[in-house]
Amino acid sequence: MERRFDVAALGEAMLEFNQTNPGQPHYLQGFGGDTSNAVIAAARGGARTTYLTRLGQDAFGDALMGLWQREGVDTSGVERDALAPTGIYFVSHGARGHEFSYLRAGSAASHITPRWLPRALVREAKILHISGISLAISATARETVFKAMAVAREARTLVSFDSNLRLKLWSLDDARAAITRAIGLCDLFLPSVDDVSLLSGHSDPDAIIDWSHSLGAKQVVLKLGSAGATASDGTRREHTGGHRVDVVDATGAGDCFCGNLLARLALGDSLFDAARYANAAAAIAVQGFGAVGPLPRPAQVGALL
């Protein structure tokens, strides 16, 4: 059947404050939240998108609504909450790379429930995208994500899952239990090598991909940072090398990868062509500050490829 959207994403969006000079109290205000970043990346990549979340009835929530409207992301699945705030986070930069500090406890998005879930929007999408952070922000959010996956399966909506492990949000044992369950229910697993090394105990990319398939993931694209990515459909496996670029800020690079990959799949690319495109898009995104501002347009990705 004809679907109204190519990509629907479910999770939490936040306001971002990104440190522009290490050690200095100077922060650039932007936007973040992994699934929000991914759905904006997909929209810039030419996909028809919708976002499912809850925001505070506050100025930060207003700013995010304005962002999605400017980016062409449908907001009919966004609910506002007068009693709970929109989450925010800070990114600091140092010798160990970028580090996140969150102010999101009790946020409006953490109060999502299965009863709230906009089921019709899930059914109207070709692909539903969720993440480990969507699972981690609260127990009711976890229930909502699994309900969304069940609704997607009934509707033959493909489920995309990014592990996005954040141990500031939950314990490794809790994360492993929920994430491995989600891997078994998804059609497309999009982990990063660091996340899955902790979850699986494997460090070799091929062993990680084998582990992911063994849990039930039909297709896997393993993000390897500067080393590129490896895609597997269970039969064929193909590695795409990284691009040499000057890295300014890696915040949101994996989300950029996911969103562009999903856009290309929705537009008809093979898994392997989509992975090559997404790998180039992420290489462009790390050359600017913030999770959203540097997300590329197709012309930029085409030029790099």
Buried (B, 14 or more C-beta within 10 A) or exposed (E): EEBBBBBBBBBBBBBBBBBBEEEEEEBBEBBBBBBBBBBBBBBBBBBBBBBBBBBBBBEBBBBBBEBBEEBEBBBEBBBBBEEBBBBBBBBBBEEEEBEEEBBBEEBBBBBBBBEBBBBEBBBBBBBBBBBBBBBBBBEBBBBBBBBBBBBBBEBEBBBBBBBBBBEEBBEEEBBBEBBBBBBBBBBBBBBBBBBBBBBBEBEEBEBBBBBBBEBBBBBBBBBBBBBBBBBBBEEEBBBBEBBEBEEBBBBBBBBBBBBBBBBBBBBEBBBBBBBBBBBBBBBBBBEBBBBBBBBBEBEBBEEBE
